[in-house]
Structure formats: C-alpha cells, structure tokens
Amino acid sequence: MWPWEHLVVGYLSYSLFVHARYGRAPGAAPVVAVAFGTQFPDLVDKPLAWTLGLLPTGTSLAHSLFVALALSGLAVAAGRAVDRPTVGLGFAAGYLSHLPADVLYPLLVGREPAITFLLWPLVSQPPVEAGIGFGETVRVLFGKFAAAIARPDAAGYLGAELAALLVAAGVWVYDGLPPARRLWRGWRRARSTEDEP
C-alpha cells in the first residue's frame, strides 16, 4: 500500500472515531500524530530492510502485531502522562490502521491477503533482495505500480482510489482542515505582527 493510501485509511478511521466518541472534529496535533502513525511501520521497516539489510523484508519488525500493540500502548500511555491523550491515541490509531490495510490491500489488486507479517518473528517471510538500496527499490516498485494502473483492467482500482481520496479530502475539509487551518492562522498572525510599526 502506498503512503497516501495509508494516510487516507488512517485519517478516515480516526475522524470517524473522534466524531462518534467525542461528537467533534479531530484536533490539529492528533491529526499530525495520526499522519505519522500511518507511515511509521514503513518508515522503520523499509529502510532497515531495503537499505541496511537488517530486516528480512519491508514488512517485518514494525509491521509485527506484537510490536505494533506494544508501541501503540506506549504512545497512549505517554499521551496521558503529558496530558495530551488524543495525541497518543492519534498515533496509535494511525499505526494500527496501517496493519489491516496492508493485510487487505492485496485483495484490491487480485492477490491473496497478506497475513504472515503480522506474526513476525514467529512466522518468517521470504527475504527480499537486499543491496539495491531504498531509492532503487521504491523506483522499481513505483514503476510496477504505474504499469499496473495503466492497464485497462485497472479502472476499478483507480476509481476506488480516486473515490477514497475525494472522500478523505471532503472529510478533512468538513473537519476544518486540521492542522492546515491552524498553521495558516499562525502564519497570518505572524505576518500581521511583522507589518506593525
């Protein structure tokens, strides 16, 4: 699954939870935490596997359910400890949305769901080719992705992708554009004080 897809899944999940639980839109800081959480497993595993060769695959250590649950619990506890519980919860929600998305994503592209990575290191996975580096691996994978979506039979996938992006953008606007609105206001405030004599 690509980074923007993880962000869409994580943001929509968290926004729905916050609206249902608290009856309001998510705040700026928790949304930043959600965004980071949705990318966290790949930010850990991909470089460690593809660049350094320290992990067998780009879906191992941080994609393990054991590690994800432990780190998510720590994030929630840390958020509570510093009186920012929604930030810790946001990170955990983003992180934990990443794993089922990676499990189910293969179904969208006509493959079997991927499950074994959730049980790493108890269940091993075939190693990826090491040594070509992070950038080259991303280039190769994106090339395969671009070729796959250029096929005529990819229209359904592209339609679903576009619909998900549009829904997420609409929900984000409905939620008040967190954290963009806060950043914009801060920038305007800073600019107005610069203009004062």
N, C-alpha and C positions, 0 to 999 in steps of 0.2 A: 504494500500500500504506500502511496506517495505522501509526502509531508502535508500537503494541502488537504488530502482526504482525511488523514488523521485529525487535523485541526477541525474540519467540518464535523466529524463524528463527535469529537470531544466537546466542542462548543455547544452543539445542539443538545447533547446529553446533559451537560452541566446547566445550560439555560433552562431546559425543561425541568430539571430537578429543583433549581432555585425558585422558579415560578410556582411549582407545585408545593414546595415545602415552606417557602417564605412569602409567597404572594408578591414578589417584586422581581425586578431585573437584576442580573448579576452585577457586582461592583467591578471597578477597573482593576484593582490589584488581584482579585481572584481570577479574573479573565486572563491576565498575564500568566498567572500560575497554571491555569488550565492549558494555555498555549504551550508553555514549557513542558508540562507533563505529557502532552500528546506527542511531543517529539523526543522526550527523554530516553526511551528504550533504544531508539535508533541512534541518538547522539552518543550513547555508550557503546552499544554492540557493533555498529558498523565500522567505526574507526579501529576498534580493538581487533576485529576480525579481518577487515579488508586491508588495513594499513600495517598494523603491527603483528598480525598473525597470532595474537594471544588467545583468541577465542575460535572455536571451530566454525561458527557461522555468524552472520549478522543478526541472527535471532537466537540468542542463547542466554547469556547472563542476565541482562536487564529485561529480557522477554520471559524469563522464568517466572512462573506464578509465585514461587517461593520468595524470590527477591522482590517482585512487584508488591506483594501483600505486605512484606516487612517494611519496605521503603515508604509505601503509602501510609501505613500505620505510624511510622516515624514522622512523616510530614504532617499528618493530622495532629499528632501529639505536640510537635514543635509549634504548629499554628496556635494551638490552645495555650501553650506555655507563654507565648509572646502576645497573647490577647488578639490574635489575628486568625481565628479558627477557619474563616471562609477561605483564606489563602492556602492553608494546609489542605483543606478539603478540595479546593480547586485543583491543586497539583495532583492529589490522589485520584480525583475524578478523571482528569486528563490522562494520567498514566494508565489507570485501569480501563479506560475506553480503548486504549491502543491495542491491548491484547486480544479482545474478542474481534476487533476489526481485522487484525492480522489473521485470526483463525478463519473468519468468514470470507475475506477478500477473494481467495482462490475460487470460490463459488461464482463470483461475478465474471470471472474470466474462464469458466468452463473446466475448472480443476476440482479435485477433492479438497475439503477443508484441511488446513494445516493445524495440527494439534500437538505434535510431539514436542515442539519448542517450549510449550508451557511447563513441561516436566523436566527441563534441563536442570541439573546434570544427571538426574536419574535415568532419563531416556536420552540416548545420544542421537545426534543427527549426522548425516554425511557432511564432511567438511567441504567448505567452498575452496575454490582455487585461491591460494594466497600468493601474494607477491606482485600483483598488478597494480596495487595501490587503490586508495579510496576514490580519487578523482576518475581514474580509468574505469573502475567498477561502476561508478554512477553513470559515466558516459555510456558504457555498454548496456546497462540496464535501461537507461532512458531511451537509447536507440531502439531496443527491443519494444519498449512501451510505445514509442512513436510509430513504429512499424505496425504494431498490433492495432492501434486505434485508427490507422489509415485504411485498414481493410473495410470493405463494405459491410461485413457482418458485425462490425463494432458499433453500429449506430445505436443499438440498445444501451450498450455500456456508456457511450458518450452522452446519450440522452439522460441516463440516470445520474451521471457525473455532473452534468450541467444543472439538472434539477436540484441535486443536493447542494451545489454551490449557491444557486439562487435562493433556495430556502434558508440556508445558513446566513447569507447576506441579508435577507429580509428580516430574519430573527435578530440579527446583530443590530440592524437599524432600529427595529422595534424596541430593543433593549437599551437604546440610547448611545450606540457606538462605543461601548467600553473597550479599551481605555482611550480611544482616539479623541473623544469629546473632551475628556479631562486634560489631555496633552494640548489640544487646541486652545482651550481656555487659558491654560498656564502660559502658553506661548503668547497669546494675545495680551494677557496681563503684563507679562514681561516687556513686551514691545511698547505698551502704553506707558509704562513707568520710565522707559528709556527716552520717550519723547517729551517727558515733563521737563520744564526748565530747572 
